[in-house]
Amino acid sequence: MSQDTLAPPAPRTGSPLLKVADAIADRRSAAMGSLRSRFARLPKPARYVPAAILLIVLVLLPVWDKNLRSSTGSGLPVIGTPNTSFSGVLFLVGAFALCAIGLNVVVGFAGLLDLGYVGFYAVGAYTVSVFGSPSSDLATAYPWLICVPIGIAIAMCAGVLLGGPTLRLRGDYLAIVTLGFGEIVRLAAVNTSWLGNRSGISNIPKPPGEKADGSKLFGVVDITPFYWLILAFIIVILILVSNLERSRVGRAWLAIREDEDAAELMGVPTFRFKLWAFAIGAAVGGISGGIFASRQGFINPDTFDVLTSILFLAAVVIGGSGNKFGVILGAVIVVYIPERLRGFDESLFGTWFVVLIIALVATLIARRSTLLSTNLRAAATIVGGILGFVVAASVGTQLHSIVTDVGTDNPTRLLVGAVVVVAIVGILLVRVIGLSEAPAAKTVALFLGAFLTVLLGAIAPYVFDEIGDGVQALRYFAFGIALIVMSVFRPQGLLPNRRRATELADRKKEVAVGVNA
């Protein structure tokens, strides 16, 4: 074996942008590791101080917003929701956070993909409604405090009934079955008379309690008590789930998530523990659904659609699968940000969407070292993206007005068709040019690709302006793109489980060594 063979591989050269991105990532990892080690060395009471302060702030947020609205006419600056009840938004965030914690038990701890979690959410909501509402055919004299435990028990039984025959499936097959379960629950509510059919159930009971003046504590106008109630449930469930994670059950879930076959060979009864995960996750979803139904006072099957289930899963993925506090952050992002943007002007939200597209292109530039191995290619991509933005900003409004003024009964179809044709032609052109081995052709393909990506992203707001919900449709489309990019470039989420983040980092090092070898 020659000396050249034993020599270490030469370092790969890349653009300065890649070097800056790598340096920032290394510094961030070192800073986070140092911060965690310092926090771990603090006395145990001192570690609870930040959590106590955060809890006090969360409790007082709706009170501060209410006081500011009464005195100044506007709510909390920056974080307030001017066109929506801030207490209502906080409650909805809490409901999604509670569901995300329950789904995290299934997806993050046990590693089971559940796309029909909204079914358990609906079971809890309908149980409280059916047993407590005077307008229900099965109304009983049970108070709210009895209806909620019944909803939890029925949701847990639904989890066992679903998991019993299906948990021997894995991966995509299990995901399809759970997705079908969610739709079965919704369609059962649509076609069952004592569940209210499509019209739903109204007059759902609320929790007991009275204010000092004798009025009801949990009313229709003031949503703050409901927010405090669901915040209390989140704290209790977090404590219970944390204890479960550190117990024998949590260790069994971890073993199943990492390698189910190996766990089975080591004597772990995998089916039993997976069934436990489904039952516990379903119970938490039932709690959230029951409180949500009480807050709304009215529910119908349209509330529990597939999109809601996807948003539950998005909260878990974005926040960090396996991290209890990460999934709460994911719920805040999925629920709060769209509500905060609800009052924005369409052009302002369109600008935000364009910024998102540019950020995605920048992420591609920073991560794909083989894509941009020279300064010329990096410059071509950046210039192409900037020109795409400029062209879209100048012709987007004109394109929208021209297509709208065309004498057709369906301008949406014409506009979407034009954008699709541009996308197909552009992709084929980039592909054909990229087939050439010449460096200049590769650079031109990168330029056209960046130009086309930003151009289509900037024109997207004008397309969605002609589609039903307008900005609402664009909002979910933007979150779909963000979720896909998160899954590709940061699969561990924003606040990843520490073990999962370490495994992905080690895998990345192994891949880098194999590439450089």
Phi and psi in degrees as a GROMACS rama.xvg file:
@    title "Ramachandran Plot"
@    xaxis  label "Phi"
@    yaxis  label "Psi"
@TYPE xy
-79.6252  166.138  SER-2
-67.9647  -31.3219  GLN-3
-65.5593  -33.0828  ASP-4
-68.2792  -36.0281  THR-5
-79.7394  -14.8695  LEU-6
-69.353  145.708  ALA-7
-66.5568  150.671  PRO-8
-64.1951  145.801  PRO-9
-69.0843  143.972  ALA-10
-63.7002  141.151  PRO-11
-80.6237  136.689  ARG-12
-91.919  145.579  THR-13
-148.252  -176.167  GLY-14
-74.7215  155.7  SER-15
-58.6729  -30.2741  PRO-16
-62.4112  -39.3867  LEU-17
-65.6229  -41.0472  LEU-18
-64.1962  -40.3959  LYS-19
-64.2489  -42.4437  VAL-20
-62.5022  -43.1148  ALA-21
-64.3441  -40.6557  ASP-22
-64.4229  -40.6168  ALA-23
-64.1518  -41.5857  ILE-24
-63.9985  -41.6837  ALA-25
-64.8321  -43.1666  ASP-26
-64.8179  -38.2876  ARG-27
-66.0868  -42.7283  ARG-28
-62.9603  -41.8724  SER-29
-65.5531  -40.4889  ALA-30
-66.4197  -42.2299  ALA-31
-65.7604  -39.3003  MET-32
-64.2186  -41.2457  GLY-33
-65.3395  -40.8109  SER-34
-64.4932  -42.6656  LEU-35
-64.9755  -41.2926  ARG-36
-65.4579  -39.9307  SER-37
-66.1075  -40.7704  ARG-38
-65.5801  -37.3021  PHE-39
-67.0995  -26.3495  ALA-40
-82.4315  -8.02219  ARG-41
-70.243  153.054  LEU-42
-59.7645  153.018  PRO-43
-59.3569  -43.0224  LYS-44
-61.5214  -35.5869  PRO-45
-66.8527  -28.1576  ALA-46
-70.7809  -21.4332  ARG-47
-85.4581  -12.7424  TYR-48
-62.6653  -49.7087  VAL-49
-58.85  -38.9322  PRO-50
-65.314  -38.9631  ALA-51
-65.8513  -42.1155  ALA-52
-63.6482  -43.6745  ILE-53
-61.7539  -41.6063  LEU-54
-63.1345  -42.3528  LEU-55
-62.4861  -41.882  ILE-56
-63.1641  -43.6692  VAL-57
-63.3335  -38.5051  LEU-58
-67.0483  -38.3313  VAL-59
-87.6754  -10.3831  LEU-60
-53.5181  -52.1394  LEU-61
-66.1286  -29.5645  PRO-62
-67.3704  -45.456  VAL-63
-60.3081  -43.4969  TRP-64
-63.2705  -41.2523  ASP-65
-65.5325  -41.9607  LYS-66
-65.0606  -41.191  ASN-67
-66.767  -37.539  LEU-68
-64.9567  -38.4844  ARG-69
-73.2996  -29.9057  SER-70
-93.5511  -42.024  SER-71
-109.183  -13.9324  THR-72
88.8726  -7.15075  GLY-73
-131.523  152.785  SER-74
-82.5399  -155.469  GLY-75
-61.2749  135.998  LEU-76
-68.9226  149.668  PRO-77
68.4342  -60.2079  VAL-78
-89.2515  -13.3081  ILE-79
-70.3765  162.279  GLY-80
-113.668  97.81  THR-81
-61.9215  -35.2139  PRO-82
-101.604  6.54235  ASN-83
-140.433  150.798  THR-84
-62.7138  120.899  SER-85
-64.9192  -39.0004  PHE-86
-62.6685  -39.5705  SER-87
-64.3123  -40.257  GLY-88
-64.862  -42.8465  VAL-89
-61.9793  -39.5057  LEU-90
-64.3758  -43.9348  PHE-91
-64.1443  -38.227  LEU-92
-61.115  -42.3154  VAL-93
-63.3085  -40.9849  GLY-94
-62.724  -42.779  ALA-95
-68.7566  -37.8066  PHE-96
-63.7519  -40.5074  ALA-97
-64.4477  -41.8203  LEU-98
-65.2758  -38.0708  CYS-99
-64.8519  -36.9892  ALA-100
-64.1215  -43.7285  ILE-101
-65.5841  -42.408  GLY-102
-67.8241  -29.5411  LEU-103
-64.9174  -30.2425  ASN-104
-61.2163  -40.697  VAL-105
-77.5558  -49.3394  VAL-106
-85.4492  -47.8102  VAL-107
-79.8132  -40.3397  GLY-108
-85.9244  -51.0603  PHE-109
-92.0471  -11.6719  ALA-110
73.5037  29.5007  GLY-111
-106.43  128.389  LEU-112
-85.3403  114.969  LEU-113
-119.06  112.741  ASP-114
-101.402  -0.638048  LEU-115
-117.681  31.8787  GLY-116
-64.2988  -23.648  TYR-117
-62.282  -21.1083  VAL-118
-62.3642  -42.8004  GLY-119
-68.4301  -36.7617  PHE-120
-58.9391  -42.8613  TYR-121
-70.1212  -37.5302  ALA-122
-61.0625  -45.4134  VAL-123
-62.6664  -42.2935  GLY-124
-66.0231  -44.6613  ALA-125
-72.0354  -30.7399  TYR-126
-64.1819  -47.2045  THR-127
-62.2991  -37.6246  VAL-128
-70.362  -45.1677  SER-129
-68.0765  -42.7736  VAL-130
-82.4691  -19.206  PHE-131
-111.925  -20.5205  GLY-132
-82.302  132.897  SER-133
-64.7332  -23.4147  PRO-134
-82.4718  -1.85822  SER-135
-86.5941  148.99  SER-136
-69.9497  -23.4244  ASP-137
-108.906  24.3529  LEU-138
-60.2381  138.183  ALA-139
-122.01  178.838  THR-140
-89.7856  8.99429  ALA-141
-68.5051  133.341  TYR-142
-75.8539  174.403  PRO-143
-60.029  -37.5669  TRP-144
-65.5493  -19.4691  LEU-145
-93.9362  -33.9079  ILE-146
-65.3466  -37.5964  CYS-147
-65.311  -48.4917  VAL-148
-59.0365  -35.2932  PRO-149
-63.3574  -41.755  ILE-150
-62.1299  -39.5234  GLY-151
-63.5372  -44.136  ILE-152
-64.8969  -42.6009  ALA-153
-68.0678  -38.8791  ILE-154
-63.6585  -39.815  ALA-155
-65.0351  -40.9617  MET-156
-62.9399  -37.4225  CYS-157
-63.4641  -37.4745  ALA-158
-63.9903  -39.8524  GLY-159
-68.0537  -42.054  VAL-160
-64.992  -35.9154  LEU-161
-73.4513  -43.5401  LEU-162
-73.6866  -30.7775  GLY-163
-52.8959  -56.309  GLY-164
-86.4104  -9.93966  PRO-165
-112.753  -16.6747  THR-166
-73.467  -3.58658  LEU-167
-81.1818  -9.1643  ARG-168
-82.9941  160.309  LEU-169
-136.555  158.192  ARG-170
60.2467  -131.257  GLY-171
-62.2186  -33.5445  ASP-172
-65.1879  -42.6329  TYR-173
-65.5707  -39.2674  LEU-174
-61.9174  -41.1342  ALA-175
-65.285  -41.7097  ILE-176
-64.4826  -44.4028  VAL-177
-66.7858  -35.5535  THR-178
-61.7926  -40.8776  LEU-179
-64.1232  -35.1686  GLY-180
-62.2511  -44.49  PHE-181
-60.1144  -41.0138  GLY-182
-70.6648  -33.6362  GLU-183
-62.8014  -43.2845  ILE-184
-62.125  -43.9618  VAL-185
-65.117  -45.1017  ARG-186
-68.3772  -32.3701  LEU-187
-63.4702  -39.0165  ALA-188
-67.6056  -34.4765  ALA-189
-67.5994  -35.6654  VAL-190
-105.958  10.5092  ASN-191
-114.35  124.671  THR-192
-67.1321  -41.5611  SER-193
-76.1136  -3.36607  TRP-194
-99.9339  6.18835  LEU-195
90.752  1.02386  GLY-196
51.9692  -148.022  ASN-197
-74.2171  -22.3136  ARG-198
-73.586  -20.8106  SER-199
84.0349  -167.226  GLY-200
-125.557  135.898  ILE-201
-117.708  -178.432  SER-202
55.331  43.4872  ASN-203
-74.0944  134.918  ILE-204
-67.0712  155.913  PRO-205
-114.53  162.422  LYS-206
-60.6615  153.086  PRO-207
-75.2537  165.795  PRO-208
135.458  145.596  GLY-209
-132.621  151.379  GLU-210
-83.2069  178.473  LYS-211
-65.2748  -29.1595  ALA-212
-86.9511  3.60775  ASP-213
93.962  -8.74376  GLY-214
-77.1758  162.865  SER-215
-69.1709  138.624  LYS-216
-71.0853  -43.8913  LEU-217
-99.9962  88.7048  PHE-218
-104.632  -162.085  GLY-219
-94.0332  -37.3806  VAL-220
-79.7656  -51.287  VAL-221
-88.9512  111.664  ASP-222
-94.5864  -7.24065  ILE-223
-55.6691  -44.5624  THR-224
-59.567  -35.9339  PRO-225
-64.8023  -39.2214  PHE-226
-62.8163  -44.0639  TYR-227
-63.4471  -36.9887  TRP-228
-63.8525  -47.7095  LEU-229
-71.8844  -28.4023  ILE-230
-64.8618  -39.447  LEU-231
-64.2258  -41.0415  ALA-232
-64.3498  -38.5891  PHE-233
-60.9831  -43.3062  ILE-234
-63.8672  -45.3873  ILE-235
-62.9892  -45.2825  VAL-236
-65.7481  -37.605  ILE-237
-60.9406  -42.3279  LEU-238
-63.6326  -45.4217  ILE-239
-64.8275  -43.893  LEU-240
-66.575  -36.4496  VAL-241
-63.4736  -42.2156  SER-242
-65.4496  -38.7314  ASN-243
-64.2512  -39.7216  LEU-244
-62.4708  -34.8094  GLU-245
-86.8365  -3.9478  ARG-246
-90.1582  -176.525  SER-247
-62.2194  -34.6756  ARG-248
-64.5234  -43.3728  VAL-249
-64.4685  -39.1124  GLY-250
-66.2803  -35.3526  ARG-251
-66.4479  -41.0465  ALA-252
-60.902  -41.626  TRP-253
-61.7467  -43.0975  LEU-254
-63.67  -39.3121  ALA-255
-67.5364  -39.6387  ILE-256
-64.8463  -39.9856  ARG-257
-74.0305  -46.2571  GLU-258
-161.822  101.398  ASP-259
-65.2843  -39.3569  GLU-260
-64.6276  -43.2729  ASP-261
-64.5301  -39.0792  ALA-262
-63.4993  -39.6837  ALA-263
-63.4929  -42.1794  GLU-264
-66.0595  -28.6819  LEU-265
-83.9002  4.25527  MET-266
97.6442  7.1552  GLY-267
-80.4769  123.347  VAL-268
-72.9131  84.9479  PRO-269
-61.3163  -40.5776  THR-270
-62.6664  -42.1886  PHE-271
-63.483  -43.5609  ARG-272
-73.3217  -32.6716  PHE-273
-65.9408  -37.235  LYS-274
-65.49  -37.64  LEU-275
-61.7065  -41.8365  TRP-276
-62.2178  -44.2276  ALA-277
-63.4488  -42.8145  PHE-278
-65.9579  -43.9608  ALA-279
-67.683  -44.1708  ILE-280
-60.7141  -40.6188  GLY-281
-65.0241  -38.6869  ALA-282
-62.6275  -42.7014  ALA-283
-64.7103  -41.1479  VAL-284
-62.2711  -36.6421  GLY-285
-65.1824  -38.1293  GLY-286
-60.5467  -49.6215  ILE-287
-61.5507  -42.5916  SER-288
-63.5103  -40.2203  GLY-289
-64.497  -42.8278  GLY-290
-67.7503  -39.5008  ILE-291
-61.5562  -43.8424  PHE-292
-63.6976  -38.8692  ALA-293
-65.3075  -39.1841  SER-294
-66.8885  -43.6431  ARG-295
-69.8793  -38.5009  GLN-296
78.7623  -8.16617  GLY-297
-156.875  135.507  PHE-298
-137.585  153.043  ILE-299
-144.999  168.903  ASN-300
-60.1219  -25.7953  PRO-301
-65.1175  -19.4962  ASP-302
-69.9495  -23.6854  THR-303
-115.652  58.1847  PHE-304
-91.3897  179.114  ASP-305
-65.1488  -34.689  VAL-306
-59.7067  -39.0552  LEU-307
-62.3983  -41.5069  THR-308
-64.2984  -38.975  SER-309
-64.9254  -37.4677  ILE-310
-67.3931  -35.4922  LEU-311
-58.4724  -48.3515  PHE-312
-66.1175  -36.2754  LEU-313
-61.9393  -38.6161  ALA-314
-61.5224  -39.7444  ALA-315
-68.6321  -43.7829  VAL-316
-69.4356  -45.9564  VAL-317
-67.272  -43.6908  ILE-318
-69.2079  -37.5139  GLY-319
130.727  101.079  GLY-320
-61.0369  127.714  SER-321
97.722  -12.3441  GLY-322
-105.446  118.288  ASN-323
-62.7514  -42.6992  LYS-324
-79.4461  -26.5324  PHE-325
-64.9692  -40.6135  GLY-326
-69.0006  -27.9672  VAL-327
-67.0528  -42.1591  ILE-328
-60.2242  -40.4087  LEU-329
-61.7229  -39.1866  GLY-330
-64.4595  -38.4381  ALA-331
-62.0101  -43.4207  VAL-332
-66.0776  -43.5098  ILE-333
-70.0879  -35.5555  VAL-334
-99.0781  -48.7295  VAL-335
-70.0244  -45.2746  TYR-336
-61.0216  -46.1538  ILE-337
-60.1548  -37.9585  PRO-338
-68.5352  -36.4033  GLU-339
-66.4204  -32.3998  ARG-340
-86.2446  -1.99146  LEU-341
-61.7789  -37.2625  ARG-342
-86.9596  0.0163128  GLY-343
-73.4862  150.971  PHE-344
-65.9086  149.676  ASP-345
-60.2839  -40.0526  GLU-346
-65.6365  -35.7865  SER-347
-67.8245  -41.2411  LEU-348
-68.058  -34.9891  PHE-349
-62.0401  -38.6865  GLY-350
-63.2194  -40.9137  THR-351
-60.8414  -38.7328  TRP-352
-66.6563  -39.5803  PHE-353
-63.8653  -41.2969  VAL-354
-59.8134  -38.0243  VAL-355
-61.7898  -43.6414  LEU-356
-62.4891  -44.2699  ILE-357
-62.361  -38.2727  ILE-358
-63.924  -36.9684  ALA-359
-66.938  -40.2907  LEU-360
-63.0677  -41.8037  VAL-361
-61.9973  -36.3604  ALA-362
-63.8907  -42.2146  THR-363
-61.1092  -41.742  LEU-364
-62.0678  -40.7123  ILE-365
-74.8473  -28.6546  ALA-366
-97.9974  -33.0979  ARG-367
-90.1583  86.3734  ARG-368
-67.6227  -33.1543  SER-369
-72.2149  -21.0769  THR-370
-76.3616  -38.5188  LEU-371
-124.759  77.417  LEU-372
-90.4861  -6.84349  SER-373
-132.216  159.985  THR-374
-64.0914  -33.2807  ASN-375
-64.096  -42.5946  LEU-376
-68.0598  -39.0664  ARG-377
-62.5654  -43.5033  ALA-378
-65.0201  -39.5763  ALA-379
-62.824  -40.5117  ALA-380
-67.269  -42.7132  THR-381
-65.7639  -45.1707  ILE-382
-64.0895  -41.1459  VAL-383
-61.4868  -41.4973  GLY-384
-65.0923  -41.5936  GLY-385
-64.8686  -44.015  ILE-386
-64.8403  -37.2577  LEU-387
-60.1146  -40.5798  GLY-388
-66.2109  -43.9206  PHE-389
-63.4066  -45.2765  VAL-390
-63.9553  -42.9247  VAL-391
-64.4643  -41.2745  ALA-392
-64.9458  -30.6139  ALA-393
-85.2699  -33.9349  SER-394
-107.399  -8.98472  VAL-395
-60.429  -48.4754  GLY-396
-63.4619  -41.3145  THR-397
-64.5801  -42.0555  GLN-398
-60.7274  -43.2232  LEU-399
-63.1846  -44.6319  HIS-400
-68.4767  -38.2289  SER-401
-64.2567  -47.2908  ILE-402
-66.9812  -37.077  VAL-403
-67.7884  -34.7048  THR-404
-79.8725  -9.99158  ASP-405
-65.234  140.19  VAL-406
-75.4236  70.1561  GLY-407
-131.958  151.953  THR-408
-78.8023  -13.0288  ASP-409
-135.893  78.0677  ASN-410
-66.5953  -25.328  PRO-411
-60.8383  -45.9028  THR-412
-62.5071  -39.5965  ARG-413
-67.0068  -42.4174  LEU-414
-66.2687  -47.3701  LEU-415
-63.3542  -39.4296  VAL-416
-62.3897  -40.8124  GLY-417
-63.0811  -42.7209  ALA-418
-65.42  -40.0363  VAL-419
-64.7103  -41.9037  VAL-420
-61.9886  -43.778  VAL-421
-60.5499  -41.4646  VAL-422
-64.8367  -45.0346  ALA-423
-64.4463  -47.3633  ILE-424
-61.7057  -42.9385  VAL-425
-63.8529  -42.9582  GLY-426
-63.7487  -43.3825  ILE-427
-62.7961  -40.5595  LEU-428
-63.9597  -44.0897  LEU-429
-62.9935  -39.6881  VAL-430
-66.275  -44.397  ARG-431
-64.2341  -44.3746  VAL-432
-65.9624  -38.4912  ILE-433
-68.0631  -17.1855  GLY-434
-69.5225  -21.1442  LEU-435
-70.7596  146.388  SER-436
-84.8551  -8.52463  GLU-437
-70.1407  136.32  ALA-438
-59.0298  -34.9607  PRO-439
-63.9238  -38.2414  ALA-440
-65.8688  -39.9024  ALA-441
-61.0676  -41.5888  LYS-442
-65.2443  -42.5227  THR-443
-63.9558  -39.2064  VAL-444
-63.3316  -40.6466  ALA-445
-63.2431  -41.7378  LEU-446
-61.0949  -49.4158  PHE-447
-64.7177  -37.8891  LEU-448
-62.989  -46.3225  GLY-449
-64.7693  -42.0738  ALA-450
-60.0065  -46.7201  PHE-451
-67.1935  -40.535  LEU-452
-61.2769  -50.9076  THR-453
-70.0631  -35.99  VAL-454
-61.528  -49.4779  LEU-455
-66.409  -36.5702  LEU-456
-64.8655  -36.0172  GLY-457
-75.9787  -29.297  ALA-458
-81.6164  -17.8338  ILE-459
-53.2775  -41.2826  ALA-460
-57.6485  -35.1003  PRO-461
-71.0857  -31.2563  TYR-462
-68.0007  -48.0178  VAL-463
-71.1479  -18.6835  PHE-464
-65.4682  -24.3888  ASP-465
-94.066  -2.80427  GLU-466
-101.265  128.909  ILE-467
8.24214  -84.0474  GLY-468
-84.2944  -2.83077  ASP-469
60.891  -114.584  GLY-470
-63.068  -31.6643  VAL-471
-62.388  -43.3465  GLN-472
-64.8729  -41.2137  ALA-473
-64.0098  -35.6859  LEU-474
-61.9852  -47.9302  ARG-475
-69.2377  -32.8211  TYR-476
-64.1935  -41.3235  PHE-477
-62.9921  -41.5148  ALA-478
-68.2072  -31.8283  PHE-479
-63.3968  -42.8473  GLY-480
-63.1196  -44.4159  ILE-481
-61.9061  -37.6576  ALA-482
-67.1601  -40.6459  LEU-483
-63.804  -46.104  ILE-484
-63.9297  -38.7956  VAL-485
-61.2794  -41.9351  MET-486
-66.0418  -32.1627  SER-487
-82.1031  -48.2619  VAL-488
-97.9041  -23.686  PHE-489
-141.453  71.485  ARG-490
-65.0184  -18.3175  PRO-491
-79.0458  -7.80944  GLN-492
87.7658  177.844  GLY-493
-70.4618  -42.5516  LEU-494
-119.55  80.6901  LEU-495
-72.8128  156.891  PRO-496
-60.6053  133.298  ASN-497
-60.3184  -39.0725  ARG-498
-67.3953  -41.7224  ARG-499
-65.1449  -41.214  ARG-500
-63.0553  -40.0644  ALA-501
-64.3239  -42.0504  THR-502
-63.097  -43.4887  GLU-503
-66.5207  -36.7243  LEU-504
-65.9163  -41.801  ALA-505
-64.7202  -39.3763  ASP-506
-64.8555  -37.8011  ARG-507
-64.4987  -39.5717  LYS-508
-64.7739  -40.3559  LYS-509
-63.4738  -40.8206  GLU-510
-64.9335  -40.9512  VAL-511
-64.2946  -40.7687  ALA-512
-63.9521  -40.7192  VAL-513
-65.9495  -35.6037  GLY-514
-69.9294  -40.0942  VAL-515
-79.1801  -14.9871  ASN-516
